[in-house]
């Protein structure tokens, strides 16, 4: 069986080993964790960008889902810090950024980063599911390309 056949037979979420959920709202963190957990994915939680960055440096997750507006270090600040990391396993982590305050400047700032998606609040769990599925498909294609090269 070819590597691409194996990847195509697995559910999309196997591309993610772990998901870091960052939000200062306990309710939002738990709602997203419950949704992500229903796929059997390992999740970890952070209350702000500073807490998240420490976790990312010690154990980089497969994907980060973060709110923008948080104390100490915002989701945009976290995204900026991660993208400036000298470590590729940190720098290249995909991000899903969520916010109720999306304007043109915020959208432009998120979209200038590669592997970053912007979703509005109230968060549609279906849209989050589709966004993660899109990123997982992208990761699977990258893995297939590495197997064939």
C-alpha positions as CSV (number, residue, x, y, z in Angstrom):
1,X,0.0,0.0,0.0
2,X,1.4,3.4,-1.0
3,X,1.9,6.1,1.7
4,X,-0.9,8.3,0.1
5,X,-3.4,5.4,0.2
6,X,-2.7,5.0,4.0
7,X,-3.2,8.7,4.6
8,X,-6.4,8.8,2.6
9,X,-7.9,6.0,4.6
10,X,-7.5,7.6,8.0
11,X,-9.9,10.2,9.5
12,X,-8.8,13.8,8.9
13,X,-8.1,14.5,12.6
14,X,-5.2,12.0,12.8
15,X,-3.0,14.8,11.3
16,X,-3.2,16.5,14.7
17,X,-1.5,14.9,17.7
18,X,-2.4,17.7,20.1
19,X,-4.4,21.0,20.1
20,X,-3.7,24.0,22.4
21,X,-6.8,26.1,23.2
22,X,-6.1,29.6,24.4
23,X,-8.8,31.9,25.7
24,X,-9.3,33.9,28.8
25,X,-12.9,32.8,28.9
26,X,-13.3,29.5,30.8
27,X,-16.6,28.8,29.0
28,X,-15.0,29.3,25.5
29,X,-12.0,27.1,26.4
30,X,-14.2,24.3,27.7
31,X,-16.7,24.5,24.7
32,X,-13.9,24.2,22.2
33,X,-12.2,21.5,24.2
34,X,-15.3,19.4,24.3
35,X,-15.7,19.7,20.5
36,X,-12.1,18.9,19.8
37,X,-12.1,16.1,22.4
38,X,-15.0,14.4,20.6
39,X,-12.5,13.5,18.0
40,X,-10.2,11.9,20.6
41,X,-7.6,14.5,20.3
42,X,-5.3,15.5,23.1
43,X,-6.0,19.1,24.2
44,X,-4.3,21.5,26.5
45,X,-5.6,24.8,27.8
46,X,-4.0,28.2,28.3
47,X,-5.6,31.3,29.8
48,X,-3.6,33.9,27.8
49,X,-0.8,34.2,25.3
50,X,2.0,34.2,27.8
51,X,0.8,30.9,29.3
52,X,0.3,29.5,25.8
53,X,3.8,30.5,24.6
54,X,5.4,28.8,27.6
55,X,3.5,25.6,26.8
56,X,4.3,25.9,23.1
57,X,8.1,26.2,23.8
58,X,8.1,23.2,26.1
59,X,5.8,20.9,24.0
60,X,4.7,22.3,20.6
61,X,1.1,21.3,19.7
62,X,0.0,20.3,16.2
63,X,-2.4,23.4,16.1
64,X,-3.3,26.4,18.3
65,X,-6.8,27.8,18.6
66,X,-6.6,31.2,20.2
67,X,-8.8,34.2,21.1
68,X,-7.4,37.6,20.2
69,X,-8.5,39.7,23.2
70,X,-6.7,38.4,26.3
71,X,-4.8,40.0,29.2
72,X,-1.0,39.9,29.3
73,X,-0.4,38.7,25.8
74,X,-3.1,38.8,23.1
75,X,-3.7,36.1,20.5
76,X,-2.1,38.3,17.9
77,X,0.9,38.8,20.2
78,X,1.1,35.1,20.6
79,X,1.0,34.5,16.9
80,X,3.7,37.1,16.3
81,X,6.0,35.5,19.0
82,X,5.5,32.0,17.6
83,X,6.2,33.1,14.0
84,X,9.5,34.8,15.2
85,X,10.7,31.6,16.9
86,X,14.0,30.3,15.6
87,X,12.6,26.7,16.0
88,X,10.7,25.4,12.9
89,X,8.6,23.1,15.1
90,X,7.3,26.2,16.9
91,X,7.4,28.7,14.1
92,X,5.3,26.6,11.6
93,X,2.4,25.7,14.0
94,X,-0.9,26.3,12.3
95,X,-3.2,28.8,14.1
96,X,-6.9,29.3,14.2
97,X,-7.6,32.8,15.6
98,X,-11.0,33.7,16.9
99,X,-12.5,37.1,17.9
100,X,-15.7,39.1,18.2
101,X,-13.7,42.2,17.2
102,X,-12.7,41.6,13.6
103,X,-11.9,44.6,11.5
104,X,-9.8,45.1,8.4
105,X,-6.6,45.8,10.3
106,X,-7.0,42.7,12.5
107,X,-7.8,40.5,9.5
108,X,-4.8,41.8,7.6
109,X,-2.5,41.2,10.6
110,X,-3.6,37.6,11.0
111,X,-3.6,36.8,7.3
112,X,0.0,38.0,6.8
113,X,1.1,35.0,8.7
114,X,1.2,31.6,6.9
115,X,-1.0,28.8,8.4
116,X,-3.3,31.2,10.2
117,X,-7.1,31.2,9.9
118,X,-9.4,33.9,11.3
119,X,-12.9,33.0,12.6
120,X,-15.5,35.3,14.2
121,X,-17.3,35.0,17.5
122,X,-19.8,33.8,18.3
123,X,-17.8,30.8,17.1
124,X,-19.6,28.4,14.8
125,X,-18.4,24.9,15.9
126,X,-19.2,23.7,12.4
127,X,-16.9,26.3,10.9
128,X,-14.2,25.5,13.4
129,X,-14.6,21.8,12.4
130,X,-14.3,22.7,8.7
131,X,-11.3,24.9,9.3
132,X,-9.4,22.2,11.2
133,X,-10.3,19.7,8.5
134,X,-8.9,22.1,5.8
135,X,-5.7,22.4,7.8
136,X,-5.5,18.7,8.4
137,X,-5.9,18.1,4.7
138,X,-3.1,20.5,4.0
139,X,-0.8,18.7,6.5
140,X,-1.7,15.4,4.9
141,X,-0.7,16.7,1.5
142,X,2.6,17.9,2.9
143,X,3.2,14.5,4.5
144,X,2.5,12.8,1.1
145,X,4.9,15.1,-0.7
146,X,7.6,14.2,1.8
147,X,6.9,10.5,1.4
148,X,7.2,10.8,-2.4
149,X,10.3,13.0,-2.5
